[in-house]
Amino acid sequence: MRNFLALLYALLVFGSSAQTTYTISGTIVIGTRNKPVRNALVTITEVTARSLKFSCLTGEDGRFTFKNLPTAKFSLSAEKRNAAPELFHETEGYSTAIVTGPGLNSENILFPLRPTGSISGTLRDEEGDPVRDAQVMLFRRGVFSGKAHTNLQNQQQSDSSGEFHFGRLAVGSYLIAVQARPWYAQNAFNVTQPAVGSELDVAYPITYSGSTTDPNAASPISVTEGASTTVEITLRAEPAVHVQILRPDTETRNPGLMLFAIGPGGFTIPMNGSFIDTGKRQELTGIPAGRYEVAEQGGPRKTADLDGDSSLAIRDTPGSSIAAHVIFEGQPTSAGTSVVFSNETATIQPGVAPDGSFLVSGVAPGRYQVELANGPSFYVKSVDVGGHPSPDGTIEVPEGSAVEVSILAAAAVNHVDGIALRDGQPFAGAMVLLLPSDVRRTDLIRRDQSDSDGTFTLPNVPPGQYTLLAIDDGRDIAYADPAVIKVYLSRGQRIQVPLSASSPMKVNVLTRQH
């Protein structure tokens, strides 16, 4: 009965038994060691009909096989026990699909899962004693969405022995930042009269791998395949600053101060300072001297160098704001689509009123890229700041300013289909890029990865002139950086969108430049 039901299901899904069918098979291995992975869960899913999905476990030799498949394009994923699923040749969310059909080889695929390593470490104070209950933050250096960033990856607390461990880390370069408080410090919230200048009136600065307090001097930690890297970080207490909070005489409430240390790549780390009200004055303490970003709850941030017995007037600088209006060309609104202002250290995504207007207060000074989110079929066609066009789609927000912005959004309904070729043959796994003529408009970049038959699709492309590129190895290429991608542009293919011909584009795969 079981064989009969299986045959009936195959007939219903794939048609008669006379129809030509195909096989997807291969081996799951670990990293570059090519060690087979047994009992890995392997799944194929038809790209255009997500309900057509099959799974199996690998054998002792890491092999998997899916038979009796129709002509189609399948995503291929695999996962080990207690690990996240990985797509075949996955890079920043893009992967290579397996295509079945006449003359296509979909068998004997070698599927390497990402190799991992780990970082273990111990925190000690200047006396060599363990530092417990410290906040340990793990940052990774790499390329994210085409830009070089240092991103927070994970965080945990050190244990009673001052130890910590980060496991299952992708191979790459990492930094560690540690935030802690000396156990003997006497400048906590419940102390109204701290012993100013005493050996108990101290704080730990944010300390980085290499036992430095300078985020730019932090020692990178290299994670390699299958290895565990061990580090030791020493924290040294420094005198705590006492910053008088200046406020109007009529203002008696706690100002609700927020304090941030400026960490790796401009990432801001919330600080655990202490706010003390003596009845005659309000002051901030429990932190060492340094450069910080400071703000009242819900107010603008300002950068301040705090040292010694200084004072701080948060409200002496008015907050910056953005008053904006977005228009969707050819239609009144686009439900769900939102506007995003972003730079290296901040992302602002305000709510948009039905008429397309919005106001953002407490904006940190800086230059912001204007993009759209949750609306892939739309793009930013133009940006006006104070009545003047912004050629690169960015806005500058000076400190204490009120910036007026007009945004015109338009539909991006074009797509570019093609095939990546090397020596005239289809090339799988190439990073395919469509770069606008103004490479500063990173929001207009479109990306895909070629499938096993070399094909790719770049959807939601706005009209305009572009350069089409295919690079054989796209891992960690900061393609949104004009200086990085410049070396490839002269060898790319210039195209005008919408395309004049309906046939797929052919693009030659370039060798990655190291």
N, C-alpha and C positions, 0 to 999 in steps of 0.2 A: 504493500500500500504506500509506503514512504517513497519508493522509487517512482510509482505511478504519479504521486502528487508532485514530485520534483520535475518529472517530464511535462506534466500539465502546466506547471508554472513557467517552465522554459518556453513552451509553445505560446503561452499568453503574452510573455514579455518580448520574446525575440522572433516570433513567427514560426513558420514551419521548420522542421529539422533540416530541410534542404537548403535553408538560408546559410550563407557563409558566415561563420563566426570567428572570433579572434581571441587571443590569450594575452593577458598582462601577467608577467612573472618577473621575479628578481630575488635579490638577497638584501636583507637589512644588516648593515654593519655599523660599527662604532668608529666615527672619525676617520683618521688616516691609517689607523691600525688594521682596518678591514677585518676586525674580529666579529664573526657572526653573532647576531642577537637572537636568542631563542625566546619563544613565547611573546614576541612583540605583536601588538595588535595593528594589523594593516587594513586600511580602508580605502576603497575607491568609490568616488561619487561622480556620476555623470554631470558635467558642468552646466548644461542647459536644462536638465530635468533632475533636480536635486533629490527626488524621491527614489531614483534608481541608484541604490547604494548597497555595497557588499563588503563584508569584513571577514578576516580570517586571522589565525595565529601562525606565526612562523614556526618552522620545525627546528630540530637541533642544529641544523646547518644554516639557520636564518632565512631559509627559502620560503617564498609565498607564490601562490598561483591562483589566478582567476580565469576560468575558462568560459567558453560559450558567450562571449561578449559581442555586441553589435558594433558597427562602425560608429564611433562616437569619440568625444574628448572627455577624459576622466581626470579629476584631481586625485592625487595619490598622497596618503598620509600614513604615518606610523608613530607608535608610541610605546615606550617601555613602561614597565610597572612603576608607578609613583612618579611619572614624568609627564610633561605636557605633550600633546600631539605635535608632530612636525610635518610640514608639507615638503614634498620632494624639491630639493634645492631651494628651500625657502630663504629669501633675502628681504628683510624689511616688509614682510607681508606679501611679497610677490613670490610666485613659485612656477615650476614647470609642470604643465599637465601632460598626461600620456594620451596620445592619439592612436586609436585603432582604425584599421582600414586596409585596403589593398596596397601592397607594396611597402607598408610601414612596419618597422621593427618595434614591437612593444614588449619584447621578451628579454630575459637576462639583464634586467635593470639592476645596477648597483646603487643602493639607496643608503648613503652614509648619514647617520644621525649626528647631530651636532656634538662634537666632543666637549666635555665639561671638565672643570677642575674645582678647586675650593681654596678658600682663604681662612686660616685660623690665626688667632692672635691673643695677646695678653696685654692688658693695660696696667701700668704701674705708676706710682707717684715718685717724687724725687727721692724718697727714702727706700724705694724698691718694693713697697707694699702694693698689693693688688688694689685696683680701683673698681669697686663693684657698682652695679646699678647705673652705669654710664650709658648714654645713648650713643650707639655706634652706627654711623651712617656710611653706606657703601655707595660710591659713585663709579660710573663707568664712562670712560672716554671712548667715543666712537662717532659714527655717522648715523644720524637719525633724520629721516625724511630729506635726505640729500644735504644736510648741514652738519658740520662738526659740532658736537655738543659734549658737555659733561653732565650726565643725567643721574639723578638719584635712583638707584636700583632697589635697595632694600635697607632696612634698619632693624636693630634689635638692641637689647640691653645686655651688658656684660654680667656674668654670673658672680657668685660670691668669691670666686678665685680670680676675678678680673678677666676671665676668658670669654671669647666669642668665636663663632664659626659661621661662615657663609658657604653653603654647599650648592652643588649643581649650577655652577657659574659657567657661562659661555666663555670660551677662550678669548682673551683680550686684555686690555689695560684698565686697571681700576685705581681708585683713591679711597682712602678712609678718612672720615672726620669724626671726632669724638667730642661730645658735650657732656660735662660732668660737673659736680660740685664737691669741693673738699668736705669730707664728713664732719670736720671740726669747725667749719666756717660759722661765724656768729653774725650773719647779716641776712637772716631769713625773714619771711613776712611777719613772724610773730615777735620780732625784736623791734622795739620802738627807739631804743637808744643804743645803736651799734657801737662797738668799741673801735672808733675810727682810728686807723693807723696801727692797730694792734696786730699781732701775729695771727689772730683769729678773724680779722677783717680782710679776707682774701677770696679769690675766685680763680677758677680755671678758665683760661681762654680756650676757644675752639682749637683743638689740636689735631694735626693731620698726620698721615703716614709719613714716617721719617722724623716724627716727634717735633715737627715745626708748627708754628702758629701762623705761618704765611701760606695761604692756599695756593699761591703761585709757585711755592717752593716744595709742595708736597711730593713725596717720592712715589712714583707710579709703581703699582704692584702688578706684575705680569702673571696671568693665569694661563697655564699651559695644559695640554690634553692629559687627563688622568692624574695630574699632580696636585698636591696640596701645598700651598705657599704659607709659610709661617712668618708672622711679623710681631714685633713688640713695640709698643708706643708708650712713651713716658710723658706724663702730664706734670706740669710745674705750676704751682700756685703763684699768683701775682696779687699785689695790693688791689683791693676793690675800689672803684671810683665812687664818688658821692656826688651825684648830679642834682642840683636844685632845679625843681620844676617851676618855671615862672608862669604865672597865670593871673588873670584879672582879679582884683580884690573881691569882686562879687562871686567869683567862682570857687566853690568849696568842695565840689564832688571830686572823687577819684578820677583822674583824667583817663583811666583805662589805657595806659600806654602799652604799645606793642613795640618790641625791639627785635631787630634781625641782624645777625652777623652776615657779612658778604663772603660767601664761600666759593668753591670751585666753579669756574665758568660763570660767575655772577649769581649763582644759586643762593637764595637767601635762607638762612637757618634761624628759626625762632629761638630767641634767647630766654633763659629763665632768670631774668632779673627780679629784684625785690623792690616793691614800692612801699615806702615808709612814710607815715604821716606822724610828725612829732607834735602836731597841734599848732606849731608856729611856722612850720615849713613842710613842704612835701619834697621827697627826694627819691631818686632811683639809685640803687646800689646792688651789690651781689654780682657785678660783672667787672672784668678787668678793663683797662684802657684800650681803646681801639676805634676803628671806623665802623659805624653802624647805620642802618636805616631805622628811623624812628617814626612812629605815627600814633595818633590817638585812634581809638576804636572807630572804624568807619571813615577816618580822615586820610588826608594825603600823606605819603611817606616823604621824608627828607633825609638826606645823608648828613651825618654829624660825626665829627671827631671828638670823642669823649675821653678826657684825661684829667687826673687830679680832682680838685674840688671845683668843677665847672658848673655852668647853669645851662638850661635848655628851655627855649620858648617855642613850643610846637606851633602855636598859632600866629607866630610873627610872619609866616609865609602862607599866603592863601593857597588853597589847593588848586591844582589844574583840573580842567574838565573838558569833555568832548560833547558837543551838541551836534547831532548828526541826523541826516535824513537819507534813507535809501529808497530809490525808485527802481521798480522792475519794468524794464522796457517792454511795452506792448501789453502789459497787464497791471491791474491795480496792486496786487501783492503776490507773494509766493509763500504760502503757509509753511511754517517749519524752518524756512531758511533764515539763518542768523548771520550777523556780522561779527568778525573776529579781528581784534587789533593785537598784534603780537610782535615781540622782539626777543632778544636772547634771554631775557630774565623775567618777562611778564607776558601773560595772555589774558586779554579782556574780552569776554563774550556777553554783551549786555542783552537784555530782553528788548525786543522791537515791538512798538505799538502797532495796531492794525494799519495806521496811516504811514508806517515806515519810519517814524521818528523815534529817537531815543536820546537820553542824556546820561553820561557817565561822569560821576564826580570822584574826587580823590585819585586822579590818575597820576602815576609817577612820571616825571619828565623823561623825555626820550623820543626816539624815532620808532614808529610802529608801521608794520606792513598791514595793509587792509585786505582781508580775504573773506570769503563766504564759507559757512559751514552748514551741514545738513541739507544742502541743495546742490548735488553734483551736476545737475543740468544747467546751473547758472554760474556766471563768472563776473568779476568786477571789470566792467568795461571802462569806467573812468572814475577818477577821484578829484574833487575840487576842494581846496582848503582855503577858506576865507575868500572864495570867489576866484581863486587862481588854480589852474590845473596842476596836478601832480603827475609828471610823466612816468615815474616808476611805481605809482600806486602806494606811496608811503606818506605818512603825515608826521610832522615834527611838533611835539608838545613841549613848549618851554615851561619852566617852573612858574607856577602861579598864573597860568594863562587860561583863557576860555577859548577853545578852538572850535570853529564851525566847519563842519564837513558835509559835503554832498556826494553821495555815492550812486552811480548808475550801474545797475546790474542787468545783464542780458542773457538770453538763453544760449547755451553751448550745445548744439544738437548734432554737430559733425562727429564723425569717427574716422580713424585711419586704420585700415587693415593692411597687413603686410606679411612678409616672410623674411627672416634673417638668413643670410647665406654666407658660407665661407667656401671658397674654391668652387662656387657654383652648387654646393650641396646645402640642404637645410641644416641649420645650426640650432641646437637646443640649449636653453639656459642663458641666452644672451640678455643683458640689460638693454632694453630699448627705450630711448629717450626722444621726446619731441620738445625742443627748446625754442622759445619765442625769439624773435629778432632782437628784442630788448631783454637780455639775459637777467636784468635786474627784476623783471616781473616773474619771480619764482612761483607765484600762484598760478601762472599759466603753463607751467611745465607739466607734461603728461608722461607717465612711465608704465611700462609693462615688462614682462619677461617671456622670452620665446618658449613655446611648447616643444614637445618632442619632434614634431614635424616642422619646426622652425617658424610657425605662425604666431602672430601677435595681434592684439587689438588695443588701440588707444582711444578710449571713449571721451565724450563730452569735451570736444576740442573747439575753442572759440575760433572765429575766422581770423586769418592773418598769415604772416610769413613765419616759417619755422625752419629749423634744422633737424633732420631725422638722423639719429645715431643708433648704432648697436655696438656694444662692447662685450667682449667674451667673458669677462669676470667683473661684475658690478659691485662686489662686496666692498663696503666702506669707501666708496668713491663719493666725495662731497660734490655731487653734480650741481647743486644749487649755488655753489660758490663759483662766480665767473672766472676767478684766477685758476681754479682747478680744471674746469671743463674747457678752458680756452684751447688747450693742446689738441682737443678732439674736433673742435668746431670746423676747422678748415677742411677736414676730411669727411665731414658729414654731407648729407644730401639735402639741398634746399628744396622746400616744397611750399605751395600755397594752398591754404585751407579756406573754403572747401576745395577738394580735389576735382580736377577737370575730368579724370577718368575713374571708372568704377572698379577697375581691376586692382588686385592687391599690390601694394608697393613692395619693391624688392630693395633691400638694404644690405650692404656688405658689412660683415662683422669685423670691427677693429680690435686689435690686440691692446690690452690694457697697458698703459704707460706707468712704470714704477719709478 
